[in-house]
């Protein structure tokens, strides 16, 4: 088993959550999302991001509007819907529970090793 495969799966598992958080700060362009995710070492490509954004839109969690650009074609800017904001609150609660649970398991593991 390769560590890289597990690391990729862990990052993919939180991708939707991270994208919703980025969008929750205000209207955002997809390339800006890619840039922030990449700088945070959550590697994602356009071929992953755009289908995910489409899924989030179809679920009613995000919406977008077009903005004319002076340097090229119009840009699509994404924003959270009210439903998306409520969904993100629930994901935040789940994330906090997971962090606490994971830290508890890790702490127990370290305690057991010290006692042996």
C-alpha positions as CSV (number, residue, x, y, z in Angstrom):
1,X,0.0,0.0,0.0
2,X,1.4,3.4,-1.0
3,X,1.2,6.3,1.5
4,X,0.5,8.7,-1.4
5,X,-2.8,6.9,-2.2
6,X,-4.0,7.2,1.3
7,X,-3.0,10.9,1.5
8,X,-4.8,11.7,-1.7
9,X,-8.0,10.0,-0.4
10,X,-7.8,11.9,2.8
11,X,-7.5,15.2,0.9
12,X,-10.3,14.3,-1.5
13,X,-12.5,13.5,1.5
14,X,-12.4,17.1,2.6
15,X,-12.4,18.8,-0.7
16,X,-16.1,19.7,-0.9
17,X,-15.9,21.1,2.7
18,X,-12.9,23.3,1.8
19,X,-14.6,24.5,-1.4
20,X,-17.7,25.5,0.5
21,X,-15.7,27.4,3.0
22,X,-13.8,29.3,0.3
23,X,-17.1,30.2,-1.4
24,X,-18.6,31.2,2.0
25,X,-16.3,34.2,2.3
26,X,-17.9,35.9,-0.8
27,X,-18.2,35.5,-4.5
28,X,-15.2,33.7,-5.9
29,X,-13.9,32.7,-9.3
30,X,-12.9,29.0,-9.9
31,X,-9.3,29.8,-10.7
32,X,-9.0,31.6,-7.3
33,X,-10.4,28.5,-5.6
34,X,-7.8,26.3,-7.4
35,X,-5.0,28.7,-6.3
36,X,-6.1,28.7,-2.7
37,X,-6.5,24.9,-2.6
38,X,-3.1,24.4,-4.2
39,X,-1.4,26.8,-1.8
40,X,-2.9,24.8,1.1
41,X,-1.5,21.6,-0.4
42,X,-4.9,20.3,-1.4
43,X,-4.0,19.5,-5.0
44,X,-7.0,19.6,-7.3
45,X,-7.3,20.1,-11.1
46,X,-10.0,21.8,-13.1
47,X,-11.2,18.4,-14.2
48,X,-12.1,17.7,-10.6
49,X,-13.2,21.2,-9.5
50,X,-15.8,22.0,-12.2
51,X,-17.8,18.8,-11.9
52,X,-17.9,19.3,-8.1
53,X,-19.1,22.9,-8.5
54,X,-21.8,21.6,-10.9
55,X,-22.9,19.0,-8.4
56,X,-23.0,21.6,-5.6
57,X,-25.1,23.9,-7.9
58,X,-27.5,21.1,-8.8
59,X,-27.9,20.4,-5.1
60,X,-28.8,24.0,-4.5
61,X,-25.8,24.7,-2.3
62,X,-24.1,27.2,-4.6
63,X,-25.1,29.5,-7.3
64,X,-23.2,31.6,-9.8
65,X,-23.4,34.7,-12.0
66,X,-21.5,35.9,-14.9
67,X,-19.3,39.0,-14.7
68,X,-17.9,40.7,-17.9
69,X,-14.1,40.8,-18.0
70,X,-12.0,43.4,-19.7
71,X,-9.2,40.9,-20.3
72,X,-11.2,38.0,-21.9
73,X,-14.4,36.1,-21.8
74,X,-17.0,36.6,-19.0
75,X,-16.1,34.9,-15.7
76,X,-18.4,32.8,-13.6
77,X,-18.4,33.8,-9.9
78,X,-19.7,31.4,-7.3
79,X,-21.5,32.1,-4.1
80,X,-23.3,30.1,-1.4
81,X,-27.0,29.9,-1.3
82,X,-29.0,30.0,2.0
83,X,-29.3,26.2,1.7
84,X,-25.5,26.1,1.2
85,X,-24.9,28.2,4.3
86,X,-27.1,25.9,6.4
87,X,-25.3,22.9,4.9
88,X,-21.9,24.3,5.8
89,X,-23.0,24.9,9.4
90,X,-23.8,21.2,9.6
91,X,-20.5,20.3,8.0
92,X,-18.7,22.5,10.5
93,X,-20.3,20.6,13.4
94,X,-19.3,17.3,11.8
95,X,-15.8,18.5,11.2
96,X,-15.4,19.5,14.9
97,X,-16.8,16.1,16.0
98,X,-14.3,14.3,13.7
99,X,-11.4,16.4,15.0
100,X,-12.2,15.7,18.6
101,X,-12.7,12.0,17.9
102,X,-9.6,11.7,15.9
103,X,-7.5,13.5,18.4
104,X,-8.9,11.3,21.2
105,X,-7.9,8.2,19.3
106,X,-4.5,9.5,18.5
107,X,-4.0,10.6,22.1
108,X,-5.0,7.1,23.4
109,X,-2.6,5.6,20.9
110,X,0.3,7.7,22.2
111,X,-0.7,6.9,25.9
112,X,-0.7,3.2,25.2
113,X,2.7,3.3,23.6
114,X,4.2,5.2,26.5
115,X,2.8,2.7,29.0
116,X,4.3,-0.3,27.3
